Amino acid sequence: MVLTIHLVGELNRVKMLKTDLAEINDVRYGLMNAEEWVSRVAEVLERRITEFEVNDANRPEIRQAITRALEQVLMAVENYLRERGQPRGDGFFRDLGRMLQRGVQEWVLDIDELRAQVPQFADLILEELSRPEARRALKDQLITFLNQATSSAFSPTDRSTLTATLRRYGCTEPASCSDYLRGWIEDAKRPLLYEQLALYGLVVLIFGLLLLAREDGATSSKQGCTLSAFNLALLTSTTLLLLAGGVLTPMIEIDARISEFSMQLMGETIRFSNQVLYYQSKSIFDVVSILVQTASADMIFVAVLLVTFSVLFPLIKVITGFLYFSDERAARSGLVQFFALRSAKWSMADVFVIAIFMAYIGFSGLVGSQLGALSRSARSVELLTTNGTILAGGFFLFVGFVLSSMVLSTVLEKCAKPTPVPVPAMRRQLRNGTGLQPAPTADVDLDLGDLNLR
């Protein structure tokens, strides 16, 4: 009992740590956050502009690039002026005005003369780019442009949950907090594994010792039944502890994340790592709580079915089985007889285990295929995805409950007392003669309420 309580607490603590770690590394704060992209791109631009220098090695190439740009500008201006002075057929005087305006522009602005001075303009621009003040102004303008573009195109990301998570662990930035939580989780893995193995070993030891023990105070004189009421209570308690551990701890973890995303920008790498796309770690009660909170009738109905057939029926079956085989008065109750002897087909615990396992296979395959498609769709970037879907400790505890309850049911069947024959059935047997068959090697007990006839 102590080991189970401690294990439930530790598994839920690790679940909380993993949930907070997934929140810190959520993709909406990193890869899908426009503000983060602006910050990363601004760092690259600032670094490249700061490192930019005009020297003898790159001066010809830069001058040639500036010259091409200026020539394209002049060509665009010339085409604009020519199209503006063309007659449009919307009136003689308007067309005449456009032609006069075009003549004045060509007389004042000589495009050919400007084109001849392009090399001089290129040298002036080069000299301006060499000044530190110009580089700082260019850097500030580019960053301002990026901020304005993102603020008009994207809504700001709500970081309240992230801030609360960082404050809970006394962290100032996500990277350090992520390393801190990851260390905690890694430190807890091995002790939790040892505790689970120890718990399973104790369960096997308890069942082995009590089932092999031969006691005079057995619950029935039937051959093969060697359980006393006390030993039966120990087995029942052990089975219920496994059930409690199974329903109170996470059963499955669904984890899909981008391990690494990288792309090249201006000769530098922009990299995002450990971006969580989706993470959920839920126990049976967590799932039931979520279904109830939807306030939808069909979801609430599913929650009731889940609790009834996966928790209540197995719980009642184990308890009434103990009462039936250890208490003579309780054994006469029709309700106790139903749950102890005839409710096996209504208990869906084993089916639930298979459903969880199949859900794990389905989720793992779905997440793996979708992440694989995402990786194949990337052409200009490097993308590594990770499918971390696993069966959690609660699943194996619940499997232990199912197996132990099956063993306990088999043992209790061996200890089953002869079911009393109801009076109407006995009368029909006597009337038909079927109840008067000779039994030379065994006594026949007829239960007539307070009167027993041998």
C-alpha positions, 0 to 999 in steps of 0.5 A: 500500500505504501509503495503504491501510494508513493508510486501514484504520487511520483508518476503524477509528479513526473506527468506534471513536469512533462506537461510543463516541459511541453508547454515551455517548448510548445511550437506556438512560442517558437517556430509558429511565433512571428515575434520569434522569427523577427527576433531571429531574422533581426539578429542575422541582419544586425550581425551581417550589417555590422560585419559589412565593410567595403574593401578592395576585395568586394568593392568591384562586386558591390559597385556593379550591383549598385550600378545594375540597380540604378540602371533598373531604376532609370529604366523604370522611370523612363517607361513611366514617363513615356506611358504617362505622355501617350495620348489616351483618346479622351479629348484633344486638349487632354492629349495635347496637354500630355504631349506638352508635359512629356516634352517639358519632362524630356527637356528638363530630365535627360535620361541618357545623361543620368544613365551616363552618371550612374557610375558616379552615383554608385561611388557615392552610395558606396562611400555612404555605406562605408559610414557606421552611421549609415549602417546603423540607420539601415539596420534600424530601418530594416528591423522597424520594417520587420516589426511593422510587417509582423504586427499588421499581419499577425496577432501577438502570442499569448504568453501568460501560461508560459510566464506562469510556468517559468515563474513556478520554477523560478526560471527567467528564460525557457531554455534554462527552465527546459534543461532544469525540468529535463534533468528532473525527469531523467533523474526520476526515470530509473527510481520509478522503474525500480518501484514499479518492478518492486510492486509487481514483484510484491504482488506476485509474491503475495499471490504465490505465498497465499495461494500455495499456503494450506490452512485449516481455516479455509473458506470452503471444504471443497477440494482445491480451496485453501484460502482463509478469510484473512488471506482472501482479504489480502488478495482482494486488497492487493488487487484493489491497490493495483486498480487504484494505481491504474486509474489514478496515473497516466495510461498513455502519453501522446507526444509529437514534436519537431526535433530540429528545424533549420534553414539558411538565411544570408549565409547563416543558419536559423535553427529551432529545436525541440518544438512540441506540436502536441502532447497529452498525458491522461489517466482514466479520471483525467479523460472522464473529467475532460468529457464531463467539462464539455457539458455535452450529453453524448460526452457525459454518457461516454464518461459514465460508460467509461467509469461504469465498465472500466472502474465500478464493475471491476471494483464491485466484482472484486469486493462482492466476490470477497463478501460472497466467499467469506460471509454466509449472510452476504452470500444469500443476497441476490445482489452479491450473488449477481456481482460475484458469480454472474457479472463477469460478462459485464466487466470490461476491464480486459476489453479496456486494456486492449482498447488502450493498447490499440489506441496506442498503436493507432496514435503512434502510427497516425503521429508517425505517418503525419510527421513523416509526411511533414518531413518529406514536404520540406524542400528548402529546410532541414526538418527532423521529427520525433514521435514520442507516444508511449504507454505510461505506468498507469497502463501497466498497473491496470494490466496488473489489476486485470491479471490479478483479478482473473487469478483471484476469480479463478481461485474463488471459483474453486472455493464456490459453495454449492448454490442453494436450490430454491424451494419451487425448483426443489418441489418440481424436482420431487414431483418429476422424480428428478430430485430422488436420484440415489447418491451412494457416495455423497450426501445431498443437502436441501436448503428449505430456509430455516429447515435443512433436510439431509 
